[in-house]
Amino acid sequence: MSLAQFRSVFGKNGSGRFVVSEGTAPAAYLLPSEGLPTLYTDLEDARFQIVISKGTLLSVVADANGDARIVPANGTGTGTAYDDGTATPTRVTVPAHSAVIGAAQYDLYRPFDKGTSQGAGWITEGYVEWPLITGLNASLVPGNYVRSDALGRPVFWTQGSDRVEDIVGKVVEVEGFATNFDDGLLSYMLLPSDPGALKLVYELSQSGAYQYKLGIRSNLDVANVAGAFRVILKK
């Protein structure tokens, strides 16, 4: 375990109780599938096309040469098909109930030519945090199990209807904005606004495109976010 990096706001630091698990990452060099669509481009260099976002649950499939390629996991009973959106598309299908290998440590780029690609990194086990999303997983409570949906997003695992093999972890903590969210967690976060604008973190958290969520960790600054939940990720 390593202590989070805290940010001082008017002489005060973060609460000190929040720690981030380093997790366990394999020493492997696997590339994302060429058949995945581009989600968006890197903000600093538009040449890099992001095909899998940080935190996505991952699986592997074999390409035409038999090489393993990284894809979003699919915890449902129907295969999920992707293509790269070009005129002559490259396609990939993630089979039903694909085996989850872990969660993406960082945004994964579309492979370039040999020598310029970035290998995928993923956490196989550890303490991870995901956004609590209205309409997706906002009903989660501590003690629930989670699985992947068809797109590699963590959702509630239902006993009696979902397969035990699809469980990827157990919820340890849930915090909802405007209810039990500890705003001490906001105090050490890098702000997405101009760093020269000296504003209170609380003030920044009251405005923004995603329901008053600026000023918090970037992984939570997403559409329809209602809070955060934290999971012990298992192998």
Backbone as a ProteinNet text record, in pm:
[ID]
protein_1_A
[PRIMARY]
MSLAQFRSVFGKNGSGRFVVSEGTAPAAYLLPSEGLPTLYTDLEDARFQIVISKGTLLSVVADANGDARIVPANGTGTGTAYDDGTATPTRVTVPAHSAVIGAAQYDLYRPFDKGTSQGAGWITEGYVEWPLITGLNASLVPGNYVRSDALGRPVFWTQGSDRVEDIVGKVVEVEGFATNFDDGLLSYMLLPSDPGALKLVYELSQSGAYQYKLGIRSNLDVANVAGAFRVILKK
[TERTIARY]
84.1	0	87.9	45.2	119.8	24.9	72.6	-11.3	-44	-166.7	-204.8	-125.1	-110.2	-43.9	-147.9	-122.8	-222.5	-196.9	-301.3	-294.4	-333.8	-252	-277.9	-373.9	-478.5	-575.8	-586.5	-538.1	-538.4	-474.6	-359.7	-284.8	-333.8	-440.9	-494.3	-472.2	-438.3	-419	-540.2	-535	-641.2	-652.5	-757.9	-790.9	-684.6	-606.8	-501.6	-545	-676.7	-721.7	-728.5	-726.4	-747	-615	-603.7	-484.1	-520.2	-423.8	-445.5	-362.9	-426.9	-355.6	-275.9	-151.8	-71.4	-115.3	-183.9	-233.3	-121.7	-157.8	-61.7	-78.2	27.5	20.6	119	77.2	166.3	269.6	385.7	491	469	368.9	335.1	325.3	338.8	326.3	218.8	96.1	-17.3	-76.7	-120.5	-177	-328.6	-398.4	-542.7	-573.6	-692.4	-734.4	-746.9	-704	-715.7	-860.5	-951.9	-1091.4	-1173.9	-1114.5	-1190.3	-1209.9	-1324.7	-1347.3	-1271.2	-1245.6	-1182	-1285.4	-1257.2	-1347.3	-1323.9	-1197.7	-1156.8	-1006	-949.7	-805.3	-740.4	-613	-537.8	-537.1	-559.2	-567.9	-436.5	-324.8	-194	-138.3	-182.4	-131	-241	-305.7	-421.4	-386.3	-257.8	-221.2	-258.1	-267.6	-297.4	-448.4	-501.8	-644.6	-671.1	-753.6	-784.8	-899.6	-876	-977.3	-1034.7	-964.9	-1014.4	-979.2	-1076.5	-1050.8	-1007.3	-933.8	-883.8	-997.4	-973	-1072.4	-1161.3	-1158	-1239.8	-1194.4	-1288.2	-1255.9	-1215.3	-1109.7	-1047.3	-1054.3	-1058.7	-1042.9	-943.6	-912.4	-827.4	-898.5	-872.6	-918.2	-798.8	-807.9	-701.5	-730.3	-626.7	-644.4	-622.7	-617.9	-606.1	-476.2	-374	-245	-234	-339.3	-335	-274.2	-242.3	-185	-296.1	-266.7	-363.2	-377.3	-499.7	-528.5	-624.3	-602.3	-682.8	-814.1	-924.4	-1057.7	-1133.7	-1239.1	-1325.1	-1391.8	-1403.1	-1465.7	-1614.9	-1672.2	-1814.3	-1871.8	-1945.5	-2001.2	-2143.8	-2189.1	-2327	-2329.6	-2450	-2466.4	-2467.3	-2438.3	-2435.5	-2303.9	-2245.3	-2120.8	-2136.1	-2028.7	-2027.8	-1936.1	-1990.5	-1914.8	-1868.3	-1744	-1686.3	-1628.5	-1613.5	-1530.1	-1466.3	-1358.8	-1280.3	-1339.8	-1452.1	-1521.4	-1463	-1368.4	-1309.1	-1391.4	-1352.6	-1425.2	-1419.8	-1306.8	-1292.5	-1263.3	-1366.5	-1346.4	-1278.5	-1195.4	-1143.7	-1240.4	-1279.6	-1381	-1326.3	-1387.7	-1355	-1482.1	-1501	-1615.8	-1565.2	-1615.8	-1581.8	-1689.3	-1652.5	-1754	-1828.6	-1942.9	-2022.4	-1941.5	-1961	-1896.5	-1744.4	-1684.9	-1539.6	-1469.4	-1356.3	-1281.4	-1215	-1236.5	-1178.4	-1036.3	-941.5	-802.2	-766	-849	-821.1	-883.2	-841	-891.8	-778.2	-806.7	-704.9	-647.1	-512.8	-446.3	-447.2	-453	-449.3	-520.8	-546.9	-610.3	-522.8	-585	-510.4	-527	-413.4	-411.5	-424.9	-476.8	-478.2	-333.8	-303.1	-165.7	-120.3	4.6	68.6	146.5	233.7	324.8	421	491.6	584.8	686	708.3	807.6	749.3	621	562.2	437.6	401.6	280.7	308.5	201.2	210.3	139.4	210.8	149.6	47.4	-51.8	-156.3	-104.3	-157.9	-129.1	-259.8	-264.2	-387.7	-359.2	-453.3	-443.5	-518.4	-450.9	-515.7	-585.7	-533.8	-599	-558.2	-647.4	-618.7	-746.6	-733.1	-845.7	-866.9	-976	-998.1	-1124.4	-1129.6	-1243.5	-1304.1	-1437.2	-1510.1	-1616.7	-1660.5	-1772.3	-1903.5	-1988.2	-2122.8	-2213.1	-2268.6	-2338.5	-2488.2	-2567.8	-2713.1	-2756.7	-2839.1	-2886.5	-2795.1	-2678.6	-2584.8	-2553.4	-2502.9	-2463.6	-2490.6	-2580.1	-2602.7	-2671	-2720.2	-2787.2	-2689.9	-2561	-2463	-2451	-2430.8	-2407.3	-2292.1	-2226.2	-2118.1	-2164.3	-2078.5	-2110.6	-2158.8	-2203.9	-2245.4	-2125.9	-2152.5	-2053.1	-2075.9	-1969.6	-1982	-1928.7	-1980.7	-1937.4	-1921.7	-1876.6	-1867.8	-1999.6	-2037.4	-2147.3	-2089.9	-2164.6	-2118.9	-2005.3	-1978.9	-1878.8	-1761.3	-1750.2	-1638.5	-1658.7	-1783	-1812	-1859.2	-1821.4	-1861.4	-2007.1	-2082.5	-2224.6	-2258.2	-2377.9	-2424.2	-2434.9	-2380.4	-2393.1	-2512.5	-2606.9	-2731.3	-2724	-2737.5	-2735.2	-2857.4	-2833.6	-2942.2	-2962.2	-2919.3	-2934.3	-2801.2	-2701.6	-2568.8	-2477.2	-2378.6	-2284.6	-2182	-2149.9	-2048.5	-1914.4	-1885.5	-1758.1	-1740.3	-1849.7	-1841.4	-1810	-1805.5	-1774.6	-1630.8	-1613.2	-1478.2	-1432.9	-1522.6	-1482.8	-1600.9	-1571.4	-1674.2	-1667.1	-1782.8	-1790.5	-1757	-1664.3	-1623	-1683.6	-1695.8	-1739.9	-1815.7	-1921	-1999.5	-2019.2	-1991	-2011.7	-2089.8	-2199.1	-2282.1	-2268.5	-2262.3	-2255.4	-2381.7	-2362.4	-2469.7	-2530.3	-2469.9	-2518.1	-2402.1	-2323.9	-2215.5	-2078.4	-2066.7	-1936.2	-1846.1	-1726.6	-1631.1	-1557.9	-1592.6	-1529.6	-1383.3	-1334.4	-1191.2	-1114.8	-1182.9	-1119	-1095.8	-1166.3	-1149.1	-1021.5	-970.9	-871.7	-736.3	-705.2	-572.5	-575.2	-691	-702.8	-655.6	-591.6	-557.2	-684.8	-696	-817.7	-813.5	-926.4	-928.3	-934.6	-945	-951.5	-811.4	-802.8	-676.8	-613.8	-492.7	-432.5	-405	-405.7	-383.5	-506.6	-623	-745.9	-758.3	-730.6	-729.2	-871.7	-936.7	-1073	-1079.7	-1176.6	-1196.9	-1234.3	-1184	-1222.6	-1373.8	-1430.8	-1576.2	-1648.6	-1601.1	-1665.3	-1658.5	-1543.8	-1529.2	-1618.2	-1644.8	-1726.7	-1874.6	-1909.3	-2049.9	-2089.1	-1994.2	-2029.3	-1955.9	-2010.8	-1945.7	-2046.3	-1998.5	-2086.4	-2149.8	-2086	-2132.6	-2185.8	-2295.8	-2368.2	-2282.3	-2213.7	-2140.8	-2022.9	-1948.2	-1843.6	-1702.3	-1682.6	-1546.7	-1480.9	-1349.5	-1277	-1251.6	-1304	-1282.3	-1194.4	-1163.8	-1078.8	-1135.7	-1046.1	-1090.5	-1168.4	-1142.5	-1216.1	-1362.1	-1395.3	-1534.2	-1603.7	-1530.7	-1587.5	-1645.3	-1752.5	-1815.1	-1965.4	-2031.5	-2174.5	-2253.9	-2353.5	-2447.9	-2382.9	-2265.6	-2200	-2274.6	-2294.6	-2366.5	-2277.6	-2153.8	-2062.8	-1952.2	-1907.4	-1797.6	-1822	-1771.6	-1769.9	-1635.1	-1595.7	-1462.7	-1474	-1390.1	-1405	-1271.5	-1275.6	-1161.7	-1165.8	-1074.8	-1069.9	-1000.8	-1064.7	-1006	-951.4	-868	-813.6	-924.7
-119	0	124.4	225.9	350.5	465.5	561.6	675	758	808.6	897.6	1027.1	1095.1	1224.3	1331.4	1405.3	1498.9	1639	1713.7	1849.5	1944.9	2045.3	2141.1	2248.6	2273.9	2379.2	2469.2	2592.6	2687.4	2625.9	2561.4	2506.5	2374	2321.1	2193.1	2086	1967	1854.9	1763.6	1660	1560.8	1489.3	1415.3	1355.1	1257.8	1196.7	1105.8	962.2	937	798.9	725.4	797.7	732.9	683.7	554.4	495.7	425.9	416.1	358.4	232.5	123.5	-1.9	-1.5	-47.4	-58	-175.9	-271.8	-385	-476.3	-571.4	-663.5	-659.6	-624	-613.2	-711.3	-786.7	-885	-820.4	-883.9	-835.5	-895.9	-845.4	-895.9	-779.3	-808.8	-703.3	-746.3	-703.7	-734.6	-603.8	-605.4	-486.4	-496.6	-383.1	-386	-437	-490.8	-539.7	-424.4	-449.4	-348.3	-323.7	-413.7	-399.7	-311.2	-258.6	-173.7	-33.4	29.1	165.6	268.3	384.1	494	562.8	570.9	638.7	789.3	829.9	969.6	970.7	1088	1097.9	1158.5	1130.5	1183.2	1336	1398.3	1544.4	1611.5	1544.2	1604.2	1570.5	1463	1422.6	1347.7	1415.1	1358.6	1238.7	1210.3	1090.7	963.6	974.2	857.3	843	734.5	707.1	610.6	654	572.1	478.7	348	247.7	179.4	189.7	135.8	236.5	276.2	377.7	312.6	389	344.6	292.3	178.8	120.6	16.7	5.2	-94.3	-234.8	-321.7	-462.1	-525.5	-605.4	-652.4	-804.1	-847.7	-987.4	-993.3	-1113.3	-1130.6	-1219.2	-1190.9	-1276.3	-1301.9	-1404.7	-1436.1	-1367.7	-1305.9	-1247.4	-1354.3	-1312.8	-1408	-1487.1	-1430.8	-1499.7	-1583.8	-1581.1	-1654.9	-1578.1	-1450.3	-1367.9	-1313.3	-1303.2	-1250.1	-1100	-1051.3	-909	-868.5	-749.2	-697.7	-639.8	-673.4	-621.2	-592.9	-511	-496.9	-629.9	-660.1	-785.5	-784.4	-902.3	-918.2	-1019.3	-970.5	-1058.3	-1099.6	-1088	-1123.4	-1252.4	-1299.5	-1425.4	-1413.9	-1296.1	-1274	-1207.7	-1249.5	-1190	-1041.9	-965.1	-821.3	-795.7	-736.4	-713	-569.1	-548.8	-416.6	-409.8	-287.3	-265.8	-129	-107.3	15.8	135.2	117.6	229.9	280.5	209.4	252.1	201.8	246.2	205.7	55	-5.2	-151.3	-198.5	-211.5	-226.3	-356.6	-343.4	-458.6	-486.1	-610.5	-644.4	-739.3	-734.1	-828.3	-853	-976.4	-1012.9	-1070.3	-1016.8	-1067.7	-1169.1	-1294.2	-1397.1	-1374.8	-1440.8	-1433.4	-1485.1	-1423.2	-1463.6	-1476.8	-1376.5	-1379.3	-1371.4	-1439.1	-1440.1	-1304.7	-1247.7	-1117.6	-1137.5	-1061	-1070.1	-958.7	-854.5	-743.2	-614.8	-502.7	-371	-287.1	-213.4	-132.6	-29.1	-22.2	73.8	214.4	225.1	355.2	342	455.3	451.7	374.9	289.2	206.3	259.6	270.1	328.9	223.9	269.8	184.4	153.6	28.5	-4.5	73.8	121.1	182.8	75.1	118.2	24	-31.1	-135.1	-197.1	-93.9	-100.7	-12.3	112.8	144.5	267.9	242	118.5	87.5	84.5	97.3	92.3	-33.4	-116	-235.6	-200.7	-287.2	-265.3	-294.4	-223.4	-250.5	-272.9	-372.6	-398.6	-449.8	-425	-468.4	-599.6	-702.3	-832.1	-847.4	-781.3	-782.8	-658.2	-609.7	-488.5	-419.8	-298.4	-216.9	-107.1	-113.4	-21.3	61.4	176.9	267.4	293.9	285.8	317.9	421.7	497.9	590.1	514.4	564.3	511.1	584.3	512.3	574.5	546.8	653.1	639.4	561.7	459.3	379.1	263.9	253.3	145.2	61.1	124.8	49	125.9	224	311.5	240.6	118.2	44.8	-34.9	-33.3	-112.1	-66.3	-163.1	-135	-223.5	-187.9	-272.6	-417.1	-510	-651.8	-710.9	-626.3	-677.1	-730	-824.5	-867.8	-793.3	-777.2	-711.2	-801.5	-779.8	-848	-743.9	-786.4	-697.2	-698.3	-582.8	-583.6	-614	-589.2	-623.7	-536.3	-423.4	-326.4	-313.7	-405.4	-400.1	-307.1	-266.3	-178.8	-262.6	-225.3	-302.5	-278	-385.7	-375.8	-480	-470.4	-559.2	-702.5	-795.3	-938.2	-991.3	-1056.8	-1103	-1251.7	-1286.4	-1426	-1498.6	-1616.3	-1697.4	-1683	-1567.8	-1549.4	-1527.8	-1474.2	-1456.3	-1570.3	-1598.3	-1706.7	-1666.4	-1759.6	-1734.3	-1703	-1767	-1746.3	-1602.9	-1527.6	-1391.1	-1287.3	-1328	-1232.8	-1183.2	-1051	-993.2	-928.9	-908	-846.7	-822.8	-771	-745.3	-600.4	-536.1	-395.7	-382.2	-291.3	-265	-135.1	-35.7	96.4	164.6	237.4	316.4	454.8	557.2	695	771.1	834	910	1058.6	1133.7	1278.5	1331.2	1431.1	1497.8	1407.4	1289.5	1203.1	1172.2	1069.5	1031.3	1045.3	1124.7	1141	1226.9	1177.6	1246.6	1352.3	1481	1584.1	1603.9	1535.3	1536.1	1470.9	1381.8	1316.9	1414.7	1527.1	1624.1	1705.5	1711.2	1811.7	1791	1669.7	1646.4	1629.8	1654.8	1626.8	1743.9	1709.8	1812.1	1863.9	1994.6	2053.5	2059.7	2034.3	2036.6	2176.7	2279.9	2417	2477.6	2602.5	2675	2677.5	2621.7	2619	2757.9	2860.8	2996.4	3056.8	2992.5	3043.7	2987.9	3069.4	3023.2	3021.3	2906.8	2891.8	2777.2	2782.9	2675.4	2547.5	2434.3	2306.6	2288.8	2329.7	2316	2396.8	2516.8	2600.5	2534.6	2477.1	2411.2	2288.4	2227.1	2106.2	2137.4	2266.4	2303.2	2337.5	2326.7	2359.5	2265.6	2250.2	2164.3	2089.4	2030.8	1965.1	1838.7	1778	1648.3	1656	1727.6	1732	1771.7	1883.8	1943.8	1859	1801.3	1709	1758.2	1879.8	1929.2	1950.6	1930.5	1942.9	1809.9	1700.4	1568	1487.1	1365.7	1280.6	1265.2	1268.2	1267.6	1142.1	1029.6	908.2	915	1011.3	1028.4	1140.3	1217.9	1332.1	1284.1	1204.4	1146.1	1167.6	1151.4	1177.7	1086.9	1146.3	1074.7	1011.5	1061.6	1006.2	1049.3	953.7	980.9	966.4	920.2	899	804.5	722.6	629.5	501.4	390.8	266.5	200.8	129.2	70.6	-79.9	-150.7	-295.5	-364.3	-476.8	-565.5	-649.7	-624.5	-695.8	-828.8	-935	-1067.3	-1116.9	-1219.7	-1276.8	-1338.9
0	0	0	-71.6	-73.2	-42.7	32.6	68	-53.9	-58.3	-167	-158	-269.6	-270.9	-237.9	-130.6	-84.3	-139.5	-152.4	-204.3	-92.8	-68.9	38.2	-10.8	68.6	36.8	159.1	146.8	257.7	382.3	362.3	474.3	525.8	467	511.6	404.9	450	359	360.6	275.6	273	406.5	421.8	550.8	599.2	508.8	549.1	559.3	554	569.5	436.8	325	195.5	140.4	116.5	59.9	-69.8	-156.8	-288.7	-301.6	-334.2	-349.2	-478.2	-470.8	-591.4	-676.3	-616.1	-692	-739.1	-821.3	-879.8	-1029.6	-1100.5	-1246.1	-1309	-1407.7	-1469.5	-1561	-1571.6	-1661.6	-1799	-1868.7	-2001.7	-2098	-2226.8	-2328	-2427	-2398.3	-2483.6	-2535.2	-2659.5	-2721.9	-2730.1	-2729	-2752.3	-2893.1	-2909.6	-3040.9	-3140.1	-3263.7	-3369.4	-3409.4	-3369.8	-3408.4	-3316.9	-3210.6	-3118.9	-3176.3	-3152.8	-3202	-3118.2	-3176.3	-3103	-3014.8	-2886	-2793.3	-2796.2	-2793.8	-2801.9	-2821.5	-2843.4	-2862.3	-2738.4	-2722.6	-2610.2	-2613.8	-2498.5	-2493.9	-2529.2	-2501.6	-2526.5	-2664.2	-2723.6	-2855.1	-2928.1	-3024.4	-3094.9	-3181.4	-3200.8	-3276.4	-3201.4	-3069.8	-2988.2	-2972.9	-3025.2	-3017.5	-2901	-2808	-2691.1	-2725	-2710.3	-2744	-2619.7	-2507.7	-2380.8	-2271.5	-2193.5	-2091.1	-1960.4	-1880.8	-1752.3	-1665	-1599.2	-1510.3	-1574.7	-1707.8	-1777	-1739.1	-1713.4	-1690.9	-1823.5	-1821.4	-1944.8	-1959.4	-2085.6	-2123.3	-2237.8	-2282.7	-2400.7	-2501.9	-2630.7	-2740.8	-2831.7	-2913.7	-3008.6	-3141.9	-3202.5	-3335.2	-3441.4	-3569.1	-3679	-3674.4	-3609.1	-3597.8	-3471.1	-3389.9	-3264.2	-3149.8	-3171.6	-3065.8	-2975.4	-2846.4	-2750.7	-2768.8	-2768.5	-2778.8	-2667.2	-2612.1	-2501.4	-2554.4	-2487	-2521.3	-2391.9	-2397.2	-2279.5	-2247.8	-2120.5	-2080	-2113.7	-2119.6	-2147.9	-2049.3	-1950	-1848.1	-1874.6	-1998.3	-2033.1	-2114.2	-2145.1	-2216.2	-2366.2	-2419.2	-2564	-2602.4	-2714.2	-2759.1	-2790.6	-2769.6	-2798.6	-2917.8	-3024	-3146.5	-3155.1	-3201.8	-3222.5	-3363.2	-3413.9	-3531.9	-3520.8	-3597.9	-3582.5	-3655.5	-3725.6	-3787	-3916.5	-3974.8	-4101.5	-4219.5	-4341.5	-4461.7	-4483.6	-4451.1	-4456.3	-4314.2	-4232.3	-4087.9	-4047.3	-3945.2	-3872.8	-3758.3	-3741.5	-3642.7	-3537.8	-3420.2	-3313.7	-3233.1	-3191.8	-3108.3	-2976.8	-2868	-2734.9	-2697.7	-2674.8	-2648.9	-2519.6	-2506.4	-2383.5	-2265.5	-2151.3	-2026	-2042.3	-2103.6	-2122.2	-1986.9	-1975.9	-1850.6	-1827.6	-1709.4	-1675.7	-1624.1	-1680	-1635.4	-1538	-1528.7	-1438.8	-1489.7	-1431.9	-1469.6	-1527.2	-1632.5	-1699.9	-1605	-1597.9	-1510	-1567.2	-1699.6	-1766.1	-1899.2	-1965	-2096.4	-2193.8	-2275.5	-2369.3	-2510.8	-2582.3	-2715.6	-2825.5	-2939.2	-3058.4	-3097.7	-3133.1	-3171.3	-3294.3	-3289.1	-3404.6	-3478.8	-3569.2	-3633.3	-3529.5	-3564.6	-3471.5	-3420.5	-3290.8	-3230.7	-3170.1	-3199	-3146.2	-3062.3	-3041.8	-2966.6	-2816.8	-2740.3	-2594.7	-2545.7	-2470.4	-2415.2	-2308.6	-2294.2	-2194.7	-2054.7	-1957.1	-1816.8	-1743.9	-1655.6	-1584.8	-1444.5	-1355.9	-1216.8	-1203.3	-1155.9	-1141.8	-1007.3	-905.7	-775.6	-699.1	-614.8	-539.7	-498.9	-445.3	-399.4	-501.7	-575.7	-686.2	-662.4	-727.1	-714.4	-851.3	-858.2	-980.5	-950.7	-1050.1	-1029.3	-1014.7	-928.4	-909.5	-1008.7	-1105.7	-1217.3	-1209	-1213.3	-1214.3	-1338.3	-1319.5	-1430.7	-1467.8	-1398.7	-1430.2	-1306.7	-1201.8	-1082.9	-952.9	-959	-843.3	-727.1	-748.8	-640.5	-555.2	-587.2	-513.5	-369.2	-280.8	-139.1	-93	18.1	68.5	87.7	45.8	54.3	-76.1	-169.9	-300.9	-379.5	-466.8	-564.1	-694.1	-773.2	-902.5	-1013.5	-1131.2	-1252.4	-1362.2	-1476.6	-1591.9	-1668.6	-1723.5	-1819.8	-1957.7	-2062.7	-2197.8	-2246.5	-2177.5	-2222.6	-2126.4	-2031.2	-1938	-1820.7	-1794.2	-1682	-1563.2	-1439.8	-1322.5	-1286.5	-1271.6	-1237.7	-1131.1	-1076.8	-970.2	-1019.4	-938	-965.3	-889.2	-960.3	-899.7	-869.5	-743	-704	-759.7	-813.6	-867.1	-1016.1	-1073.2	-1217.7	-1288.7	-1218.4	-1277.6	-1236.1	-1319.3	-1292.8	-1187.4	-1098.5	-996.4	-1062.3	-1175.4	-1244.7	-1294.3	-1304.5	-1357	-1249.8	-1123	-1015.1	-1030.6	-1024	-1033.8	-903.4	-808.7	-682.9	-591.7	-472.1	-371.8	-326.7	-317.3	-277.1	-129.4	-99.4	38.4	90	1.6	46.4	-65.7	-29.2	-123.8	-64.4	-143.3	-97.9	-204.2	-163.8	-255.5	-233.3	-341.7	-329.6	-260.7	-177.6	-103.3	3.4	27.2	135.7	229.6	198.4	288.9	225.9	118.6	54.1	141.6	169.2	255.3	173.5	193.2	110.6	144.8	251.5	275.8	162.3	88.5	-24.9	-139.6	-139.1	-246.2	-228.8	-108.7	-75.5	-139.8	-181.5	-238.1	-389.1	-452.5	-594.7	-680.7	-791.3	-888.9	-951.7	-962.4	-1014.8	-1167.3	-1234	-1380.1	-1438.7	-1353.5	-1402.2	-1407.7	-1448.5	-1454	-1315	-1298.6	-1164.2	-1109.4	-1195.9	-1147.6	-1082.1	-1102	-1042.6	-900.9	-802.5	-664.1	-609.4	-625.9	-578.4	-478.3	-393.3	-298	-371.8	-324.4	-383.2	-373.9	-263	-249.4	-355.6	-381.9	-482.6	-618.7	-652.3	-781.5	-792	-679.6	-682.9	-703.3	-704.8	-720.1	-864.1	-958.4	-1096.5	-1190.5	-1309.2	-1405.9	-1490.7	-1598	-1694.3	-1638.2	-1537.5	-1490.9	-1348.2	-1332.7	-1206.5	-1086.9	-1099.8	-987.2	-940.9	-1034.1	-992.4	-1021.9	-1068.8	-1087.6	-952.3	-948.7	-823.8	-757.5	-813.8	-758.2	-852	-812.8	-894.2	-1034.9	-1133.6	-1272.7	-1308.1	-1242.2	-1276.5	-1233.4	-1145.8	-1104.5	-1180.5	-1257.7	-1329.3	-1462.3	-1453.6	-1571.5	-1565.8	-1679.1	-1687.1	-1593.5	-1527.2	-1440.5	-1318.1	-1277.5	-1158.9	-1033.3	-942.6	-818.6	-696.9	-717.1	-605.9	-647.4	-553.3	-580.8	-504.2	-559.7	-482.7	-499.3	-395.3	-392.2	-372.9	-446	-458.2	-433.6	-364.3	-359.6	-485.1	-577.1	-703.6	-682.6	-725	-708.2	-842.3	-836.2	-958.1	-1040.9
[MASK]
+++++++++++++++++++++++++++++++++++++++++++++++++++++++++++++++++++++++++++++++++++++++++++++++++++++++++++++++++++++++++++++++++++++++++++++++++++++++++++++++++++++++++++++++++++++++++++++++++++++++++++++++++++++++++++++++++++++++++++

